Amino acid sequence: MDFTLGYPFSVTLDGYGFVEFLTEEDADYAMRIMNMIKLYNKPIRVNKASANQKNLDIGANIFIGNLDPEVDEKLLYDTFSAFGVILQTPKIMRDPETGNSKGYAFINFASFEASDAAIEAMNGQYLCNRAITISYAFKKDSKGERHGSAAERLLAAQSPLSQVSF
């Protein structure tokens, strides 16, 4: 097989793409090898396509503070995926001018069990020479309300999508 992969400078990118493999084993291998590598200096997330995946966000979103500048998305993914399925690439907030980390990030887990375990195990632990702080993230457009509330947990437990396995 011979092909060239070029960066399309003349079009607007959607931020995702699809690849079709001959076998499921080939797809699994590509996911293991390619997930979280950097492409054009940005980590990529490789997973199987799912029409329902966007709907799986149940609110198990955590905030990680006091990050060392050396921490990148791959290190966060590798560290926190031990607690459960992460729905999207960890989001390190960066200065738009320099690309340098602002010292905090967000991770969106597929379950509250995973986010609870991550908070319990990692809050106050050292990651690259800094003690990190972890808590549930504040909800967007809310008045100081955090994710992880009893109401969110009840809704997640009742959702038929919460029964989806990865």
N, C-alpha and C positions, 0 to 999 in steps of 0.2 A: 504494500500500500504506500502510495506516494502522495503527499499533500503539503500545502503551505498554509500556515495559520498567520494571518496578518491582522493588525489592529485597524478597524475601519474608521478612519478619521473624518469621513464625509457624511456619516449618518449619526442620528441620535440613538443611543443605546438604551435598551429597556432594563439592563442589569441582570439578565438571565438568558439562558439558552437551553436547548435540548439536544441530547445525543441518544441515538437508538443503537443498542448493542445486539449482537446475534444471540447471545445467551444470557441468562440471569447471572451465571457465574462471572461472565465478563463485566457485567454492570456492577456486581458486588466488589470485584477486584478494583475497578476504576474508582469506586466510592472510597475504598480503604486507602488507596494510594494518593488520590488527588484531593481529598477533602482537606480544606484549610491551608492548602499551599497558596503562595502568593502569585498572582497573575497581574502584571502591570502594577506591582507594588500594593495590591489589595488581595486579602485572603478570599478564596472562593469557597462556597459551600456546595458540596456535591451530594445529592440525595436522589432517591427515586421520585419521579413525578407523582404528584397526588392532587387531585382536584379539591380535596377536603383539607389539605394541610393548613391553609390560611385560616380556616375556621377552628383550628385546634388551640388557638391562643385563649387560655382560660384565665389568665391574670397571674400566673406564677412567675412574675417578673421581679428580678432582684437588682439592687443597686450595689455596686462594688466601689468603694472609695479608697483613697490613699494609695493608688497604684503607682508603682515604680515606673519611671519613663521607659524602662526596657521591656515592660510587659506588652505583648502583642496579642492579637486576636487568637492566634494559634495556641499560645500558652494558656489563655483563658479557656478556650474550648477543650484542650487536652486535660486541664486541671478539673474543670467543672463537669465535664461529660461523665465523669466517674459517678456522679450523683443521680444521673438520669438523662433522658432525651432532651437535647437543646433544640428548640424549634428554628431559630435563626442564628446566623453568625453572631457571636458576641459583639456588642457595639461599644468600642472605646471612643469616647468623645475626644475630638481632636481640634486643634486650632486650624481654622481654614486656610490661614496664610502659610503656616510652617508645616502643618501636618503632625506636629508634636502632640503627644497625649496631654489632655487636661487633668489627668490623674484619676479619672473615674470611668466606669463602664456599666453596661446593662446586659443582663442575660435573661432570656425568656425560656423557661422550662415547660415541658409538656404536662407536668403534674405538680401539684402542691407538695406531694411527698418528696419529690426531687428538690424543689426549692427549699423546703424546710430542712432537709438533710444538708444541703449546701450551706445554708445560714448557720445551722448548728455546728457543723464541722469546721467551717473556714473563717467565721468571724473572729478577728483578732490574730489569725495565723499569719505567718510571714510568707510573702510571695516576692521573690527577688529583693530581699533585704528590707522590705517594708511590711509592717503589720497592717493588713487590710481590714476595712470595715465593711460588713455586709448586712443589708436589711432589705425588706420589700421596697420596691420603687414606688414613688408617688405616682398616682394616676394622672394622666394627661387631663388638663382642663377640669381639675377637681380642686376643692378647697382644702388642701393638705391631707387628703385621704390617700392611704397607701393600698397597694395591692395586697392580697392575702387575707382579706376580710372574711368573716363567717358567711356573708351573703355570696361572695364570689365562690367560695368553696362549695356551698350548697348548689349553686347553679352549675358548677363544673361537675359535681357528682351526679346531677340529674341529666346532664347532656349526653345524648347518644354518642356524640363524637369522643367522649372521654373513654369509651370502650375500645377505641381504635388502638391496635398495637403496632409497634414499629419493629 
